[in-house]
Amino acid sequence: MSVWLDDISRDRLRTGSLQALIDNMYVVGVTSNPTIFAKSLSAGSAYDDQIADLKIRGVTVDEASRAITTYDIRWACDVFRPVYEATAGLDGRVSLEVDPRLAKQTAKTIAEARALWWMVDRPNLFIKIPATVEGLPAITACLAEGLSINVTLIFGLERYGQVIDAYLAGLEQAAAAGRDLSQIRSVASFFVSRVDTEVDARLDKLGTAEATALRGKAAVANARLAYELFEQRFAEDRWLALRGKGGQIQRPLWASTSVKDPSFGDTKYVVELVVADTVNTMPESTIRATADHGKLLGDTVHGTYEASRQVFAELEALGIGYDDVVQVLEDEGVAKFEASWTELLDTIDAKMRL
């Protein structure tokens, strides 16, 4: 299982903090999202010189946001390039998300992904595209053109199956166009802790002993069943044909793995999801907690599938519907990233007006 950092900032790059995590904490990749960038831009003065130049040039706030975020991502790609080379492209990856306001617009998502890919211009870049219904064909189209994609905001098993289909279709189209499949990579970011946040809130409203007994179980069970689906789909003939042409598996990535409920152990979403061919992207606090006191027990996924299904059967019996939970989480996820992007643009706009 690869450890990636779920954070980036200009200060982290300038001070060598990112390199130190690579050297000392086994970090082999980094992910970003609109919330991370909004936080980075609002803190300190690291971006002020670049924003002043962008103001002088008279660029729009939207173009300024691309210039600022791609600068950080390009720099991070260069920091991780030795890892990328040493792992033959498996790790050393840096993720940049398309404007989340485009999550429901296929053509604009594709155009934005192409623009970001061109602007960063590094082979170890991942473009993040959300797994909305409209995002799925964009994922296929971008993969078909040779872009490497981090599919984000996956919450449910049905949608995850559609993400795998989108990946396989993209590779098939890339192969038909004569592209080198070995150079096209992807991860599927399956969100973890937010599932418990939503389900446990519903359990708390019920307030029964049966409900209390299920607290903190849904998220890990959901991720484990996603891994079962991953194993099934990447053993089928459709995938084996692509692998024979150089195709690389789309690894599951456990996202949102910081613990939101203080009654849970702070390494819960790491130690309970250890299994081969996966990535866990964590904030630095979770990485350090795992290094300090995480009790690693080896593979904690295989052998759990039936028990995981039982969790959801018991939730359904209490009236907590799986399909409703994952749809609420997808809608909330898109809305939260849209809000963060607006905050990012507002911060840039305010700094450009100074």
C-alpha positions as CSV (number, residue, x, y, z in Angstrom):
1,M,0.0,0.0,0.0
2,S,1.4,3.4,-1.0
3,V,1.3,6.3,1.3
4,W,0.5,9.7,-0.3
5,L,0.2,13.1,1.4
6,D,-3.2,14.8,1.1
7,D,-2.0,18.3,1.3
8,I,0.1,20.8,-0.7
9,S,1.1,24.5,-0.3
10,R,3.7,26.9,-1.6
11,D,5.3,27.0,1.9
12,R,5.5,23.2,2.1
13,L,7.4,23.3,-1.2
14,R,9.6,26.2,-0.4
15,T,10.7,25.0,3.0
16,G,11.5,21.4,2.0
17,S,8.7,20.0,4.2
18,L,7.5,17.9,1.3
19,Q,10.9,16.5,0.5
20,A,11.4,15.7,4.2
21,L,8.2,13.6,4.2
22,I,9.5,11.7,1.2
23,D,12.9,11.1,2.9
24,N,11.7,10.3,6.3
25,M,8.0,9.2,6.2
26,Y,7.8,6.9,3.1
27,V,5.5,9.4,1.3
28,V,5.5,8.6,-2.4
29,G,2.8,10.8,-3.8
30,V,0.6,13.9,-3.1
31,T,-3.0,14.8,-3.7
32,S,-4.6,18.2,-3.8
33,N,-8.2,19.4,-3.9
34,P,-10.0,22.8,-4.0
35,T,-10.3,22.8,-0.1
36,I,-6.5,22.3,0.3
37,F,-5.8,25.1,-2.2
38,A,-8.3,27.5,-0.6
39,K,-6.7,26.9,2.8
40,S,-3.2,27.4,1.4
41,L,-4.1,30.7,-0.4
42,S,-5.7,32.2,2.6
43,A,-2.8,31.6,5.0
44,G,0.3,33.7,4.9
45,S,2.0,35.5,2.1
46,A,3.6,32.8,0.0
47,Y,1.5,33.5,-3.0
48,D,1.6,37.3,-2.9
49,D,4.5,37.9,-5.3
50,Q,2.9,35.7,-8.0
51,I,-0.5,37.3,-7.5
52,A,1.0,40.8,-7.8
53,D,2.5,39.8,-11.2
54,L,-0.8,38.3,-12.3
55,K,-2.5,41.6,-11.4
56,I,0.0,43.6,-13.4
57,R,-0.6,41.3,-16.4
58,G,-4.4,41.9,-16.1
59,V,-5.4,38.2,-16.1
60,T,-8.8,37.2,-14.9
61,V,-9.3,35.6,-11.5
62,D,-10.0,32.2,-13.2
63,E,-6.8,32.3,-15.2
64,A,-4.9,33.4,-12.1
65,S,-6.2,30.4,-10.2
66,R,-4.9,28.1,-12.9
67,A,-1.5,29.8,-12.9
68,I,-1.2,29.6,-9.2
69,T,-2.3,26.0,-8.7
70,T,-0.4,24.6,-11.7
71,Y,2.8,26.3,-10.4
72,D,2.6,24.4,-7.2
73,I,1.6,21.1,-8.9
74,R,4.4,21.4,-11.4
75,W,6.9,22.1,-8.6
76,A,5.6,19.1,-6.7
77,C,5.8,16.9,-9.8
78,D,9.5,17.8,-10.0
79,V,10.0,17.0,-6.3
80,F,8.5,13.6,-6.8
81,R,10.1,12.8,-10.2
82,P,12.8,10.6,-8.6
83,V,10.1,8.5,-7.0
84,Y,8.2,8.3,-10.3
85,E,11.3,7.1,-12.1
86,A,12.3,4.6,-9.3
87,T,8.8,3.0,-9.3
88,A,8.4,3.0,-13.1
89,G,5.5,5.4,-12.9
90,L,3.5,3.6,-10.3
91,D,4.1,6.3,-7.6
92,G,5.6,9.7,-7.5
93,R,2.3,11.1,-8.6
94,V,0.8,14.5,-8.0
95,S,-3.0,15.2,-8.4
96,L,-4.7,18.4,-9.6
97,E,-8.4,18.7,-9.8
98,V,-10.5,20.3,-12.6
99,D,-12.7,23.2,-11.6
100,P,-15.4,21.5,-9.5
101,R,-18.0,23.9,-10.9
102,L,-17.7,21.8,-14.1
103,A,-18.7,18.5,-12.4
104,K,-22.0,18.3,-14.2
105,Q,-20.6,19.4,-17.6
106,T,-18.8,16.7,-19.6
107,A,-17.4,18.7,-22.5
108,K,-16.1,21.5,-20.3
109,T,-14.5,19.0,-17.9
110,I,-12.6,17.5,-20.8
111,A,-11.4,20.9,-22.1
112,E,-10.3,21.9,-18.6
113,A,-8.4,18.6,-18.1
114,R,-6.6,19.1,-21.4
115,A,-5.6,22.6,-20.4
116,L,-4.3,21.6,-17.0
117,W,-2.4,18.7,-18.5
118,W,-0.7,21.0,-21.0
119,M,0.0,23.7,-18.4
120,V,1.7,21.4,-15.9
121,D,3.4,19.4,-18.6
122,R,4.8,16.6,-16.4
123,P,4.4,12.9,-17.0
124,N,3.8,12.2,-13.3
125,L,0.7,14.4,-13.1
126,F,-2.8,13.0,-12.4
127,I,-5.8,15.1,-13.4
128,K,-8.6,14.7,-10.9
129,I,-12.1,14.3,-12.4
130,P,-15.1,13.6,-10.1
131,A,-17.1,10.4,-10.6
132,T,-20.4,12.1,-11.4
133,V,-22.6,10.7,-14.1
134,E,-21.3,13.5,-16.3
135,G,-17.8,13.0,-15.3
136,L,-17.7,9.3,-16.4
137,P,-17.5,10.0,-20.2
138,A,-15.0,12.8,-19.5
139,I,-12.8,10.2,-17.7
140,T,-12.9,7.9,-20.7
141,A,-12.2,10.6,-23.2
142,C,-9.2,11.9,-21.3
143,L,-7.7,8.5,-20.8
144,A,-8.2,7.8,-24.5
145,E,-6.1,10.8,-25.2
146,G,-3.3,9.6,-23.0
147,L,-4.0,11.7,-19.9
148,S,-3.5,9.9,-16.5
149,I,-6.5,10.4,-14.3
150,N,-7.3,10.3,-10.6
151,V,-11.1,9.7,-10.4
152,T,-12.3,11.4,-7.3
153,L,-15.5,11.6,-5.1
154,I,-16.4,7.9,-5.3
155,F,-18.7,6.8,-2.5
156,G,-20.8,3.9,-3.8
157,L,-20.2,0.5,-5.2
158,E,-22.4,0.9,-8.3
159,R,-20.7,4.1,-9.2
160,Y,-17.3,2.5,-8.6
161,G,-18.2,-0.2,-11.1
162,Q,-19.0,2.5,-13.6
163,V,-15.7,4.1,-12.9
164,I,-13.9,0.9,-13.7
165,D,-15.9,0.6,-16.9
166,A,-14.9,4.2,-17.8
167,Y,-11.3,3.3,-17.2
168,L,-11.4,0.2,-19.3
169,A,-13.2,2.0,-22.2
170,G,-10.6,4.7,-22.1
171,L,-7.8,2.2,-22.4
172,E,-9.6,0.4,-25.2
173,Q,-9.9,3.6,-27.1
174,A,-6.3,4.5,-26.4
175,A,-5.2,1.2,-27.7
176,A,-7.3,1.6,-30.9
177,A,-5.5,4.9,-31.4
178,G,-2.1,3.3,-31.1
179,R,-1.2,4.8,-27.8
180,D,1.3,3.2,-25.4
181,L,-1.0,1.9,-22.6
182,S,1.9,1.4,-20.2
183,Q,2.2,5.2,-19.9
184,I,-1.5,5.8,-18.9
185,R,-2.2,5.5,-15.2
186,S,-5.2,5.9,-13.0
187,V,-6.4,5.6,-9.4
188,A,-10.0,5.5,-8.2
189,S,-10.4,7.6,-5.1
190,F,-12.9,5.9,-2.8
191,F,-13.9,8.2,0.0
192,V,-14.0,6.6,3.5
193,S,-14.6,8.7,6.6
194,R,-17.4,10.7,5.2
195,V,-19.5,7.5,4.9
196,D,-19.3,7.0,8.7
197,T,-20.1,10.7,9.3
198,E,-23.3,10.4,7.3
199,V,-24.4,7.0,8.5
200,D,-23.5,7.6,12.1
201,A,-25.5,10.8,12.2
202,R,-28.5,8.7,11.0
203,L,-27.8,6.0,13.6
204,D,-27.5,8.6,16.4
205,K,-31.0,9.9,15.5
206,L,-32.4,6.4,16.0
207,G,-30.7,6.2,19.4
208,T,-31.3,2.4,19.8
209,A,-28.8,-0.1,21.1
210,E,-28.8,-1.8,17.7
211,A,-28.0,1.6,16.0
212,T,-25.3,2.4,18.5
213,A,-23.6,-1.0,17.8
214,L,-23.3,-0.1,14.1
215,R,-21.5,3.2,14.6
216,G,-18.1,3.4,12.9
217,K,-18.6,0.3,10.8
218,A,-20.1,1.5,7.5
219,A,-17.1,3.3,6.0
220,V,-14.5,0.5,6.4
221,A,-17.1,-2.1,5.2
222,N,-17.9,0.0,2.2
223,A,-14.2,0.3,1.2
224,R,-13.6,-3.4,1.8
225,L,-16.4,-4.3,-0.6
226,A,-15.0,-1.8,-3.1
227,Y,-11.8,-3.8,-3.0
228,E,-13.7,-7.0,-3.6
229,L,-15.2,-5.4,-6.7
230,F,-11.7,-4.3,-7.8
231,E,-10.5,-7.8,-7.5
232,Q,-13.4,-9.2,-9.5
233,R,-13.3,-6.7,-12.3
234,F,-9.5,-6.8,-12.8
235,A,-9.7,-10.6,-13.2
236,E,-12.1,-10.5,-16.1
237,D,-11.2,-11.2,-19.7
238,R,-11.9,-7.6,-20.7
239,W,-9.1,-6.4,-18.4
240,L,-6.7,-9.3,-19.2
241,A,-6.9,-8.3,-22.9
242,L,-5.8,-4.8,-22.0
243,R,-3.1,-6.0,-19.7
244,G,-1.7,-8.0,-22.5
245,K,-1.4,-4.7,-24.4
246,G,0.5,-3.0,-21.6
247,G,-2.4,-1.7,-19.6
248,Q,-1.8,-0.9,-15.9
249,I,-4.4,-1.6,-13.2
250,Q,-6.4,1.2,-11.8
251,R,-5.5,1.1,-8.1
252,P,-8.1,1.9,-5.4
253,L,-7.1,5.0,-3.4
254,W,-8.5,5.4,0.1
255,A,-9.3,9.1,0.4
256,S,-10.8,11.1,3.3
257,T,-8.9,8.9,5.8
258,S,-8.5,11.4,8.7
259,V,-10.8,10.5,11.5
260,K,-13.7,12.9,12.1
261,D,-15.2,11.3,15.2
262,P,-12.8,11.7,18.2
263,S,-14.2,8.5,19.8
264,F,-12.5,6.5,17.0
265,G,-8.8,5.7,16.9
266,D,-6.9,8.3,14.9
267,T,-5.4,5.6,12.6
268,K,-8.7,3.7,12.0
269,Y,-9.0,4.3,8.3
270,V,-5.4,3.3,7.7
271,V,-4.8,0.2,9.7
272,E,-8.2,-1.3,8.8
273,L,-7.7,-0.9,5.1
274,V,-4.2,-2.4,4.5
275,V,-4.1,-4.5,1.4
276,A,-2.0,-4.8,-1.8
277,D,-2.4,-2.6,-4.9
278,T,-3.9,0.4,-3.0
279,V,-3.0,3.9,-2.0
280,N,-3.9,5.7,1.2
281,T,-3.7,9.5,0.9
282,M,-3.6,11.1,4.4
283,P,-3.0,14.5,5.9
284,E,0.3,14.8,7.6
285,S,-1.2,14.4,11.1
286,T,-2.6,10.9,10.1
287,I,0.7,9.9,8.6
288,R,2.6,10.8,11.8
289,A,0.0,9.2,14.0
290,T,0.3,5.9,12.0
291,A,4.1,6.1,12.2
292,D,3.9,6.7,15.9
293,H,1.3,4.3,17.2
294,G,-0.5,2.7,14.3
295,K,-0.9,-1.1,14.9
296,L,-0.3,-2.6,11.6
297,L,-1.7,-6.2,11.4
298,G,-0.9,-7.0,7.8
299,D,-3.8,-7.5,5.3
300,T,-7.0,-6.3,7.0
301,V,-9.3,-6.6,3.9
302,H,-9.3,-10.2,2.7
303,G,-11.6,-12.4,4.7
304,T,-13.9,-9.5,5.6
305,Y,-16.4,-9.4,2.7
306,E,-19.3,-11.3,4.2
307,A,-19.1,-9.4,7.5
308,S,-19.0,-6.2,5.5
309,R,-22.1,-7.1,3.6
310,Q,-23.8,-7.9,6.9
311,V,-23.1,-4.4,8.1
312,F,-25.2,-3.0,5.3
313,A,-27.9,-5.6,5.7
314,E,-28.3,-4.5,9.3
315,L,-28.3,-0.8,8.3
316,E,-31.0,-1.5,5.8
317,A,-33.0,-3.3,8.5
318,L,-32.9,-0.1,10.5
319,G,-34.1,2.0,7.5
320,I,-30.8,3.5,6.5
321,G,-30.7,3.0,2.7
322,Y,-27.3,2.6,1.1
323,D,-28.2,4.2,-2.2
324,D,-29.5,7.3,-0.5
325,V,-26.4,7.7,1.7
326,V,-24.0,7.5,-1.2
327,Q,-26.0,9.9,-3.3
328,V,-26.2,12.5,-0.5
329,L,-22.4,12.1,0.0
330,E,-21.7,12.7,-3.7
331,D,-23.9,15.7,-3.9
332,E,-22.4,17.1,-0.7
333,G,-18.9,16.4,-2.0
334,V,-19.4,18.3,-5.2
335,A,-21.0,21.2,-3.3
336,K,-18.2,21.4,-0.8
337,F,-15.5,21.5,-3.4
338,E,-17.5,24.1,-5.4
339,A,-17.7,26.2,-2.2
340,S,-14.0,25.8,-1.6
341,W,-13.2,26.8,-5.2
342,T,-15.3,29.9,-4.8
343,E,-13.4,30.7,-1.6
344,L,-10.2,30.3,-3.5
345,L,-11.3,32.6,-6.3
346,D,-12.5,35.2,-3.7
347,T,-9.2,35.1,-1.9
348,I,-7.3,35.7,-5.2
349,D,-9.7,38.4,-6.2
350,A,-9.2,40.2,-2.9
351,K,-5.4,40.0,-3.1
352,M,-5.5,41.2,-6.7
353,R,-7.5,44.3,-5.6
354,L,-4.9,45.3,-3.0
